């Protein structure tokens, strides 16, 4: 039976779907990606290689992929949500068996032409699976404790696998995305407060399970000056670079900390720092305004969607994008420990961009199919 409030209509043509696309959102995303291109060009000392050109090719190619995803029937996305989650979960297991080890972490699968990081894809797979699960639920079902066992397991399984790699930053993001989806699905606030109290009580145990370098990151966050040439070097140089940018910045290709290689990982984790040094406070705020605009556009799509699945899908994807930006900026400014989360579409990284652009496709799909009826179960007529 169709959901209440829906009126069945003829399927949309490709032309009608294209007309429904949120083109201003696409423009914002491409603009942010071009900012990333400019920064990566600067990071290489004024060269398109090795980062900027690849970034640009990926941006163009994956924009096309996002358009294709946007035109897919949302009912098909609904039906394959669980299989997608299952496949990505198997990829996470495969990382433990055949994964490539890089910088002491085992997070990638070498596919020959590209190294895939399944933990990034899990962020979207988790959103899809939880959106489908809560779409089929009535509010009185959500209130039952046993009803929450499957979604909590959906969250904890990938979090545990990602922690084992080890990748604390991505594991935290998965946990936060899952928590947001539970809240959006209708789980009562008091249950989150109770879970938070239990988590706080378990912190001493969790601390003992952290790797030495992860504990060192916490120590460095609390007192970076205690090891200025070692563990504290990254964040100290980041703060120096941000401060030296002042209001208007030192100028494009003129950042001393970045161009003289004092700033580590300037093309990945600390891309925002490089931006702040070269474009100053004004440039940094302009890029953050782009991020906020994309977040607001995604939120608007979620609010306009009539099916619960489309609402949850759009809200979850938007949450994922926003968490990328918030955690990265907080990380490079010293507000939280360094956890290795990139700035979306600005930092260099293939799988991270793939995740963001697939997310864009899902967001556009929710916009295109904002009034498409989706039955509670695929078997419904």
matplotlib code that plots the C-alpha trace (Angstrom):
import matplotlib.pyplot as plt

x = [0.0, 1.3, 2.2, -0.5, -0.4, 1.2, -0.5, 0.8, 2.0, 3.7, 7.4, 9.5, 11.3, 15.1, 14.4, 12.0, 14.5, 17.3, 14.9, 14.4, 18.1, 19.3, 21.7, 22.7, 23.9, 25.9, 27.4, 28.4, 30.0, 32.0, 33.1, 34.4, 36.2, 37.8, 39.0, 40.7, 42.3, 43.8, 45.1, 46.6, 48.3, 49.8, 50.8, 52.9, 54.7, 52.7, 52.4, 49.4, 51.2, 51.2, 47.9, 45.9, 45.5, 44.4, 42.0, 40.5, 40.1, 38.4, 36.1, 34.9, 34.6, 32.8, 30.4, 29.2, 28.8, 26.8, 24.5, 23.9, 23.1, 20.7, 18.7, 18.3, 14.8, 14.9, 12.9, 15.8, 18.1, 15.7, 15.8, 19.6, 20.4, 21.0, 23.0, 25.2, 25.8, 26.6, 29.1, 30.9, 31.0, 32.6, 35.2, 36.0, 36.6, 38.7, 40.9, 41.9, 42.9, 44.4, 44.6, 47.6, 49.6, 50.6, 52.1, 51.4, 47.7, 45.9, 43.0, 43.2, 42.5, 44.7, 42.5, 45.4, 44.3, 43.3, 43.6, 40.1, 39.4, 36.2, 35.8, 35.0, 32.3, 30.8, 29.7, 27.2, 26.4, 25.4, 23.2, 21.4, 20.9, 19.6, 17.4, 15.7, 15.4, 13.7, 11.5, 9.7, 9.1, 6.2, 7.0, 5.7, 8.1, 11.0, 10.2, 10.8, 14.3, 14.5, 13.7, 17.0, 19.2, 19.6, 20.5, 22.9, 24.6, 24.8, 26.7, 28.9, 30.1, 31.9, 33.1, 34.8, 36.4, 37.6, 39.0, 41.1, 42.7, 43.4, 41.5, 40.1, 38.9, 36.7, 35.4, 34.3, 32.6, 30.8, 29.6, 28.4, 26.7, 24.9, 23.9, 22.5, 20.5, 19.1, 18.0, 16.5, 14.7, 12.8, 14.8, 14.1, 16.6, 16.8, 18.2, 21.1, 21.8, 21.8, 24.2, 26.4, 26.6, 27.6, 30.2, 31.7, 31.9, 33.7, 36.3, 39.0, 38.7, 38.7, 41.8, 43.7, 42.7, 44.0, 47.3, 50.3, 50.2, 46.5, 47.2, 50.1, 47.7, 45.6, 48.6, 49.7, 46.2, 46.4, 50.0, 51.5, 54.5, 55.7, 57.1, 57.5, 59.7, 57.9, 54.2, 53.3, 55.0, 52.0, 49.6, 52.2, 53.0, 49.3, 48.6, 51.6, 50.5, 46.9, 48.1, 50.5, 47.7, 46.1, 43.0, 43.8, 46.5, 50.1, 49.0, 48.5, 51.6, 53.2, 52.5, 55.9, 54.9, 53.4, 55.8, 58.9, 57.5, 57.3, 53.6, 53.2, 50.4, 49.5, 47.7, 45.6, 44.7, 46.1, 44.7, 42.5, 45.6, 47.3, 44.1, 44.1, 47.8, 47.5, 43.9, 43.7, 40.7, 38.5, 39.4, 38.9, 35.5, 34.5, 35.2, 33.4, 30.5, 30.5, 30.3, 27.4, 25.6, 26.0, 24.7, 21.7, 20.9, 21.1, 18.9, 16.3, 16.2, 15.6, 12.8, 11.0, 11.1, 7.8, 9.0, 10.7, 13.5, 14.3, 14.2, 16.6, 18.9, 19.2, 19.7, 22.3, 24.3, 24.3, 25.4, 28.3, 29.5, 29.2, 31.0, 33.9, 34.3, 33.6, 36.1, 38.8, 38.6, 38.4, 41.4, 43.8, 42.9, 43.7, 40.2, 40.3, 43.1, 44.4, 42.4, 43.1, 39.8, 40.1, 38.3, 35.7, 36.5, 39.5, 42.0, 43.6, 42.2, 40.4, 38.2, 37.2, 36.1, 34.3, 32.3, 31.4, 30.4, 28.3, 26.7, 26.0, 24.3, 22.2, 21.2, 20.2, 18.3, 16.3, 15.6, 14.5, 12.3, 11.0, 7.4, 7.9, 6.0, 8.1, 6.3, 7.3, 8.5, 9.7, 7.1, 4.3, 2.4]
y = [0.0, 3.5, 5.9, 8.3, 11.6, 10.3, 10.3, 7.9, 9.5, 8.4, 7.8, 11.0, 11.2, 11.9, 15.4, 16.0, 14.5, 16.8, 19.8, 18.8, 18.6, 21.1, 22.8, 25.5, 22.7, 21.2, 24.6, 25.0, 21.6, 22.2, 25.6, 24.0, 21.4, 24.1, 25.7, 22.4, 22.4, 25.8, 24.9, 21.6, 23.6, 25.9, 22.9, 21.6, 24.9, 26.1, 22.8, 20.8, 17.6, 15.5, 16.5, 19.2, 17.5, 14.2, 16.1, 17.9, 14.7, 13.0, 15.9, 15.9, 12.2, 11.8, 14.7, 12.6, 9.7, 11.8, 12.8, 9.1, 8.3, 11.2, 9.8, 6.3, 5.3, 5.9, 2.7, 0.7, 2.5, 1.5, -2.1, -2.4, -0.5, -3.6, -5.4, -2.3, -2.2, -6.0, -5.6, -2.7, -4.6, -7.6, -5.2, -4.0, -7.6, -8.1, -5.2, -7.3, -10.2, -8.6, -4.9, -2.7, -1.4, 2.3, 4.4, 1.7, 1.4, -1.3, 0.6, 0.1, -2.6, -2.4, -2.8, -2.2, 1.1, 2.6, 2.0, 1.7, 2.7, 0.8, 2.6, 5.8, 4.1, 2.6, 6.2, 6.2, 2.5, 3.0, 5.9, 3.9, 0.9, 2.9, 5.0, 1.9, 0.3, 3.3, 4.0, 0.8, 1.6, 3.2, 5.5, 3.0, 0.4, 2.8, 3.2, -0.5, -1.4, -4.6, -2.7, -0.8, -3.9, -4.3, -0.6, -0.5, -3.6, -2.0, 0.8, -1.1, -3.7, -1.3, 0.9, -2.1, -3.2, 0.4, 0.7, -2.4, -0.9, 1.4, 4.5, 6.4, 9.4, 7.4, 5.2, 8.3, 9.6, 6.4, 6.4, 10.0, 9.4, 6.4, 8.3, 11.1, 8.6, 7.0, 10.5, 11.4, 8.0, 8.9, 7.4, 9.2, 11.7, 10.1, 6.9, 8.9, 10.5, 7.0, 5.7, 8.8, 8.1, 4.5, 5.6, 8.1, 5.3, 3.1, 5.7, 4.3, 0.9, 2.5, 4.5, 1.2, -0.1, 2.8, 2.5, 4.3, 6.9, 7.5, 8.2, 10.4, 12.5, 13.1, 14.2, 16.4, 18.0, 18.8, 20.2, 20.4, 22.4, 19.4, 17.8, 20.6, 18.7, 15.4, 14.7, 18.3, 19.5, 19.2, 21.2, 23.8, 24.5, 24.5, 27.2, 29.3, 29.1, 30.1, 33.0, 34.2, 34.5, 37.4, 39.0, 38.9, 36.2, 36.2, 35.7, 32.9, 30.7, 32.9, 31.0, 30.5, 27.6, 25.6, 26.6, 26.0, 22.6, 23.5, 22.5, 18.7, 17.0, 20.3, 18.6, 16.3, 16.8, 20.4, 21.8, 24.2, 25.5, 26.3, 28.1, 30.2, 31.1, 32.1, 33.6, 34.7, 34.9, 36.3, 33.4, 30.8, 32.2, 32.3, 28.6, 27.8, 29.8, 27.4, 24.5, 26.0, 26.8, 23.1, 22.0, 24.3, 23.1, 19.4, 20.2, 21.9, 18.8, 16.6, 18.8, 18.8, 15.0, 13.3, 9.7, 8.9, 7.1, 10.1, 12.4, 10.2, 9.6, 13.3, 14.2, 11.5, 12.4, 16.1, 15.1, 13.1, 16.0, 18.5, 16.2, 16.0, 19.8, 20.4, 17.7, 18.8, 22.5, 21.7, 19.4, 21.8, 24.7, 22.6, 22.3, 18.5, 16.0, 15.3, 12.3, 12.3, 13.5, 15.4, 18.6, 17.5, 18.3, 20.4, 17.8, 15.4, 11.9, 9.6, 7.6, 10.6, 12.5, 9.4, 9.2, 12.9, 12.8, 9.6, 11.4, 14.3, 11.9, 10.4, 13.9, 15.0, 11.7, 12.6, 16.0, 14.5, 11.9, 14.2, 13.2, 9.6, 7.2, 4.4, 1.4, 0.4, -2.9, -3.8, -6.5, -4.0, -3.2]
z = [0.0, -0.8, 2.0, 3.1, 1.4, -1.8, -5.2, -7.7, -11.0, -14.2, -14.0, -14.7, -18.0, -18.0, -19.1, -16.2, -13.8, -15.1, -14.7, -11.0, -10.2, -7.6, -10.0, -7.4, -5.1, -8.0, -8.7, -5.0, -4.9, -8.1, -6.7, -3.6, -5.7, -7.7, -4.5, -3.8, -7.2, -6.7, -3.3, -4.5, -7.4, -4.8, -2.5, -5.4, -5.7, -8.7, -10.5, -11.8, -10.8, -8.8, -7.0, -8.7, -12.1, -10.6, -8.3, -11.3, -13.3, -10.4, -9.8, -13.4, -13.6, -10.3, -11.1, -14.0, -11.6, -9.3, -12.2, -13.1, -9.5, -9.3, -12.2, -10.7, -9.5, -5.8, -5.3, -6.7, -4.2, -1.5, -2.5, -2.8, 0.4, 2.5, -0.2, -0.5, 3.2, 3.2, 0.3, 1.9, 5.3, 3.5, 2.0, 5.5, 6.5, 3.3, 4.5, 7.5, 5.2, 2.0, 2.9, 2.0, 4.9, 4.6, 7.4, 9.9, 9.1, 7.1, 5.5, 1.8, -0.8, -3.9, -7.0, -9.4, -10.9, -7.5, -3.8, -2.3, 1.3, 2.2, 5.5, 3.6, 1.5, 4.7, 5.7, 2.9, 3.1, 6.7, 5.9, 3.2, 5.4, 8.4, 6.1, 4.8, 8.3, 9.8, 6.7, 7.4, 11.1, 12.9, 15.8, 18.4, 17.0, 17.3, 21.0, 21.7, 22.9, 20.9, 17.7, 18.2, 18.3, 14.5, 13.8, 16.7, 15.4, 11.9, 13.5, 15.9, 13.4, 11.0, 13.9, 15.4, 12.1, 11.4, 14.9, 14.2, 11.1, 13.1, 12.0, 15.0, 13.0, 10.5, 13.4, 15.3, 12.1, 11.6, 15.2, 14.9, 11.6, 13.0, 16.1, 14.0, 11.9, 15.1, 16.3, 12.9, 12.9, 16.1, 18.9, 22.2, 23.5, 26.9, 25.3, 23.9, 27.3, 28.9, 26.2, 26.7, 30.4, 29.7, 27.2, 29.7, 32.3, 29.8, 28.9, 31.2, 29.5, 26.0, 26.9, 27.5, 24.1, 22.2, 20.2, 21.5, 18.7, 19.4, 23.0, 22.0, 19.9, 22.9, 24.9, 22.1, 21.9, 25.6, 25.5, 22.0, 23.3, 25.3, 22.1, 19.6, 17.2, 17.5, 18.1, 18.6, 15.4, 13.1, 15.2, 16.2, 12.5, 11.7, 14.2, 13.1, 9.5, 10.3, 12.5, 9.9, 7.3, 9.2, 7.8, 4.1, 3.9, 2.6, -1.0, -3.4, -3.6, -0.9, 2.3, 4.0, 6.2, 3.3, 0.5, 2.6, 3.7, 7.4, 7.2, 7.0, 5.0, 3.4, 0.5, 2.7, 6.4, 6.6, 3.4, 5.4, 7.2, 3.8, 2.7, 5.9, 5.4, 1.8, 1.8, 5.4, 7.6, 4.8, 2.5, 5.2, 6.1, 2.4, 2.1, 5.3, 3.9, 0.9, 3.3, 5.2, 1.9, 0.9, 4.3, 4.1, 0.6, 1.7, 4.7, 2.5, 0.2, 3.3, 4.5, 1.1, 0.7, 1.3, 1.8, 5.1, 3.2, 1.0, 4.1, 6.1, 3.1, 2.4, 6.0, 6.6, 3.5, 4.5, 8.0, 6.6, 4.5, 7.4, 9.8, 7.4, 7.4, 11.1, 12.3, 9.8, 10.8, 14.5, 14.1, 12.3, 14.6, 17.7, 19.0, 18.9, 18.5, 15.0, 13.7, 10.0, 8.6, 5.2, 4.2, 1.6, -2.0, -0.9, 0.5, -1.9, -1.8, -4.2, -2.0, 0.1, -3.0, -4.3, -1.1, -1.2, -4.9, -4.5, -1.5, -3.9, -6.3, -3.5, -2.3, -5.8, -6.2, -3.1, -4.6, -8.0, -6.3, -3.5, -4.1, -5.2, -3.1, -1.6, 0.1, 3.6, 2.2, -1.4, -1.7, -1.3, -4.6]

ax = plt.figure().add_subplot(projection="3d")
ax.plot(x, y, z, "-o")
ax.set_aspect("equal")
plt.show()
